[in-house]
């Protein structure tokens, strides 16, 4: 995967992750120009290792958000059958047939929360 291209995607271009990756790459290029080849290699390796981990997290987050949107639509369709229920707990108590839909939505919501909370890992100090 071309990390430069991945962090240039419009939705990721101006994120802290992209800025950190580009900063490490810029520092590696400057070190190489100055003849500090070992440090340049260390910076480039750190940038690529960090970026691969962060890209995987961002891709998982994107998929989790899509799944959350789908489960939210299914929950809304189920809820449309009884709008007298004001909360998800009331819907679950009044309609056990929607238990799977509600559980899927709750799981999707939790997965998105976990991935957002994981956030970009602290920048590597090199």
C-alpha positions as CSV (number, residue, x, y, z in Angstrom):
1,X,0.0,0.0,0.0
2,X,1.3,3.4,-0.9
3,X,1.2,5.2,2.4
4,X,1.8,8.6,0.9
5,X,-1.3,8.1,-1.3
6,X,-3.4,6.7,1.6
7,X,-2.7,9.7,3.8
8,X,-3.5,12.0,0.8
9,X,-7.1,10.7,0.6
10,X,-9.4,13.7,1.0
11,X,-10.9,12.4,4.2
12,X,-7.6,11.7,5.8
13,X,-5.4,14.5,4.3
14,X,-5.7,17.0,7.1
15,X,-5.7,14.6,10.1
16,X,-3.2,14.5,12.9
17,X,-2.2,11.1,11.6
18,X,-1.4,12.4,8.1
19,X,0.5,15.4,9.5
20,X,2.6,13.1,11.8
21,X,3.4,10.7,8.9
22,X,4.4,13.6,6.6
23,X,6.5,15.2,9.3
24,X,8.4,12.0,9.9
25,X,9.0,11.5,6.1
26,X,10.1,15.1,5.8
27,X,12.5,14.7,8.7
28,X,13.9,11.5,7.1
29,X,14.4,13.3,3.8
30,X,16.2,16.2,5.5
31,X,18.4,13.7,7.4
32,X,19.3,11.9,4.1
33,X,20.2,15.2,2.4
34,X,22.5,16.1,5.4
35,X,24.2,12.7,5.0
36,X,22.7,11.2,8.2
37,X,21.7,8.0,6.5
38,X,21.2,5.9,9.6
39,X,18.9,8.4,11.2
40,X,17.0,8.9,7.9
41,X,16.4,5.2,7.7
42,X,15.2,5.1,11.3
43,X,12.8,7.9,10.7
44,X,11.5,6.4,7.5
45,X,11.0,3.0,9.1
46,X,9.3,4.6,12.1
47,X,7.0,6.5,9.8
48,X,6.0,3.5,7.8
49,X,5.5,1.2,10.8
50,X,3.4,3.8,12.6
51,X,1.4,4.6,9.4
52,X,0.6,0.9,8.7
53,X,-0.8,0.6,12.2
54,X,-2.8,3.8,11.9
55,X,-4.1,3.1,8.4
56,X,-5.4,-0.3,9.6
57,X,-7.2,1.4,12.5
58,X,-8.7,4.1,10.2
59,X,-9.9,1.4,7.8
60,X,-11.4,-0.6,10.6
61,X,-13.1,2.6,11.9
62,X,-14.5,3.3,8.4
63,X,-15.9,-0.2,8.2
64,X,-17.3,0.0,11.8
65,X,-19.0,3.3,11.0
66,X,-20.6,1.8,7.9
67,X,-21.8,-1.1,10.0
68,X,-23.2,1.3,12.6
69,X,-25.1,3.2,9.9
70,X,-26.6,0.0,8.6
71,X,-27.6,-1.3,12.1
72,X,-29.0,2.2,12.9
73,X,-31.2,2.0,9.8
74,X,-32.4,-1.5,10.8
75,X,-33.1,-0.2,14.4
76,X,-35.1,2.7,13.0
77,X,-37.2,0.4,10.8
78,X,-37.9,-1.8,13.9
79,X,-38.7,1.3,16.0
80,X,-41.1,2.6,13.4
81,X,-43.4,-0.3,14.3
82,X,-43.9,1.1,17.9
83,X,-43.0,4.8,18.3
84,X,-44.6,4.7,21.7
85,X,-41.4,3.4,23.0
86,X,-39.2,6.3,24.0
87,X,-35.9,4.5,24.6
88,X,-34.1,1.5,23.3
89,X,-34.6,-0.2,26.6
90,X,-38.4,0.2,26.3
91,X,-38.3,-1.1,22.8
92,X,-36.3,-4.1,23.9
93,X,-38.7,-4.8,26.9
94,X,-41.8,-4.3,24.8
95,X,-40.6,-6.2,21.7
96,X,-38.3,-9.2,22.3
97,X,-38.4,-9.8,18.6
98,X,-36.1,-6.8,18.1
99,X,-33.5,-8.0,20.6
100,X,-31.1,-9.1,17.8
101,X,-31.4,-5.8,16.0
102,X,-30.9,-3.8,19.2
103,X,-27.9,-6.0,20.2
104,X,-26.3,-5.6,16.7
105,X,-26.7,-1.8,16.9
106,X,-25.2,-1.7,20.4
107,X,-22.3,-3.8,19.3
108,X,-21.7,-1.6,16.3
109,X,-21.8,1.5,18.4
110,X,-19.4,0.1,21.0
111,X,-16.9,-1.0,18.2
112,X,-16.9,2.6,16.7
113,X,-16.4,4.0,20.2
114,X,-13.4,1.7,20.8
115,X,-11.8,2.6,17.6
116,X,-12.3,6.3,18.1
117,X,-11.0,6.1,21.7
118,X,-7.9,4.2,20.4
119,X,-7.2,7.3,18.3
120,X,-3.9,7.8,16.6
121,X,-1.3,6.3,18.8
122,X,1.1,8.7,20.4
123,X,3.6,10.0,17.8
124,X,6.9,8.2,17.8
125,X,9.9,10.1,19.1
126,X,12.8,9.6,16.9
